Amino acid sequence: MSTPPPWRVLLVEDHPIFREGLAATIGLDADFEVVAQAATADEALIHVRTTGCDLAVMDLGLPGRSGIDATRDLQRTHPEVKVLVMTMSEDDDSLLAAMRAGARGYLLKGAGREEILRALHTIATGGAVFSPRMADRLGCLLASFGTTAAKEAFPTLTPREREILNLLATGLTYRQIACSLYLSEKTVRNHVGSIFSKLQVRDRAEAILRARDAGLGT
């Protein structure tokens, strides 16, 4: 059986020493290949077009246009590229702005080698990941935004779809949701596909973020 090709990674970081250290760390894992490095948002967008990368590790404090701008532009033009933010910024505004721009994860600089590689694996396979401190902050922020009624937040969803979305937001698997609602797993997956389409989200992680923002899953 042939070995799948490594995921191609773009590093966007204006400090060359940190960037080279990060490249060395990622290079230790055969599942990844650093295909390009950029110091600005404009350079990053050029490299995305020329390398066809799968993942981008993005600093926020770039010279000129910020990493938030770069992430937003990248997600608009190349939505298949998954972005992991890696930054010194611990403030709520930066965290929320990164998520709204389309980032799949948020790590603080200073994360260890294993944490970085684990985060890349999670994002590459469709998940979302946050450093422990930022996960706690995101949980508090989502809870604070939970006053909007789910019916008002998602008027296009059927009652059954809202029910399934709520269970998704609590962290249940498709099989667990099926058992809870006395449905087949196939039926649950069909409902989830409809939810993704109506909410215009790409995967489970995005749907869960939208649901928790509306107060579901609490």
N, C-alpha and C positions, 0 to 999 in steps of 0.2 A: 504494500500500500504506500503510495507516494505521500511525502510530507507536505502539508499545506504551506503556501508561501507565507513569510512573516508579514505582520501588519506594518504598514509604512507610516512612519512617524515624522511629523514636522515640529521642530522646536522653535518657539517664538519668544525670545528673551534677549534683552539688550545688554546684559552683563556677560561678556565672553567667558570669563572664568566659570561662572555658575552654569552657563550653557554647555560648556565642554564637560563639566562634571556630570551634568544631567545626561548628556549623550553617552558618557562612559557607563553610567548606571544602567541606562536602557539597553546598551549594547551587551550587557551581561546575560540578557534573556534572548534566547534564540527565536522566540515568537515575535520579536520586534526588530525593525531595522530603521535607524534614523536616516531618512533620505534627504533632508534639507534642514538648514538652520536660518533663522531670520532675526533681525534686530528691530524691525519696525512693522507696523501693520501693513503697509503697502508692500514690503518685501514678502510678507507672509502670504498675501493674496496672489502674488506672482508665483510663488513656489507651489501653492495649492494647484494652480492651473497646470504647471509644468511637470509636477511629480505624481499627481493622482494619489496623494497620500490618503490614508484611512483615518488617522488620528492627528490631532494638534495639541501640543502642550503649550498653553498660552499664559504669559505674564500679563498683568493688567497695567502696570506702570511703564508703558512703552513711550519713547519719545515721539512727539507728534500726536497722531491719533492713538487713542488708548486701546488696550486689549479688549475692552467691552465693544468698542466700535469694530475692531477686527473680527471678533466673534460674531457679531450681528451680521456683518457683511459676508462673512464666510458661510454662515448658515443660510443666508438668502441665496447665495450663488452656488454653494456646494453643500446642500443639506446632508449629504451622505457622510461628510467628515465629522467625526465626533470630537468635541473639544473638552479637554481637561484643563481647567484654570489652575495655575500654580503661582501663588502670590504671597506677598507680605501682608496684604490688606485683610484685616479681621473685622472690619465694620459691616454693619447690616446692609448699608446701601450698596456696597460693592458686591456682597453675596447675592442680593436680590437682583441687581442689575445683570450680573453674570448669568443667573438662571433665566431671566427674561430674554437675554440675548441668545440663549440656546445652549449654554454650556451643560455638559453632562456630569460634571464633577467639579469640586472645589477643594484643593489641597493647599495647605500653608507651606511656604518654604521652610525647610528644616525637617520635613518629613523624611523618614528613613528609607533606605533602598527598598526594603520589602513592601513598605506602604505604597511607594510610588509604583512599583511593578504590579502590585495587587490592584491598584486603582486603574491602571492601564488595561489590565485583563478584564476588569469588570466593565469598563466603558466599551472596550472593543467588542464584547459579547452582548451589548445592548442594555447594560445596567447603568445605574447612577451611583456616584460615590462622593463622600464628603469626609474631610478630616474630622476627628471626634469633636473638637471644639465647635467647628462650624456646623456639624450635624445638630448639636444641641441648640445652637442659635436658630437654625432653620426651623427646627421643631417649634420653638417658641414663636417665631414669626408666623408660621402657618397657623398655629393655634390662635394668634391674635387676629388673623384674617378670617376666622371661621364664623363670622356672624351672618354672612349671606346665606339665605335659605337655598338648599340644593335645587329646589324646583325653579327658583328664579335664576340661579346661576347657569342651569343647564336645561332651558325650556324645550329643547328639541329631543331630549331623551324621554323614553317611555318610563313609567314607574318601575318596571322590571329592570331596565337598563340602569336607572339611578340606584336601585337596590344592589345590583352587581357592582357598580362603580364604588359604592360605599364599602362593600366587602373587600374589593381590591385595595382600597385605600387603607384598610386595617391590616393589610399584609397577607391575606389569605391567598393560597394558590388556587388555580382553576379547579383542581380536584376537590379542595376543601369547600369552595363556593358551591360546586355541584352537589356535594353531600348536604350542605347546609340548606339549600333551596329545593332539594329533591329533584334535581335536574340532571341530565346527562352532561358529561364534560364537554361533549361536542356542542351541545346547546349553549353552554356557558361561553365557549369560544366564539360561537356565532354572534352572541350578544356583544362580546368584547370587541369583535371586529366592527360591529355597527357603532359602538361607543367611540372607537378610535376615529372612524370616518366622520361622525357628527361633531366631535370635538376638534378634529383636524390635528390630531397628535400622531406621532410616529410609532410609539411603543408604550409598554406598560409603565415605564418610569415617568414619562411625560404625563400620562393619564392620572397617575397617582398624585403628582405634584398639583395638577389642576384640581383634582378632587379635594385634596387637603386644603388647598387655598380657599375652597368654597365651604369648608367646615365638615366635610365627610371624613369618615374613618377615625373620628375622635372618640 
